Amino acid sequence: MDIKNEHILYDDSDITKAARCLKAMSHPLRLKILCVLGNHSISVQDIVEQVGTSQSNVSQHLSILREKNILGCKKEANKVYYFIDDERMLQLIKMMRDVFCHEH
């Protein structure tokens, strides 16, 4: 197959975003947070309880995921809820949850 005749089927900005997201997700705790979130909106305290580490540690990693535009958040009363804010990321997380985050 002649490579010159193939159509370019990707956008460099999408490739850059994917690389940035995959790098952010590569930390075990951040991946665990994303597996916990799935397609739900979950409070910081509930995330802390489910991942089993300190609130300050979870907050630090949530901040990194927000900076990379992987997560969104909303405040209700005195709680902050986090959610995955990109449909493509939801698809990726769903695949990763199906493969890596299943219950034993």
Secondary structure, 3 states (H helix, E strand, C coil): CCHHHCCCCCCHHHHHHHHHHHHHHCCHHHHHHHHHHCCCCEEHHHHHHHHCCCHHHHHHHHHHHHHCCCEEEEEECCEEEEEECCHHHHHHHHHHHHHHCCCC
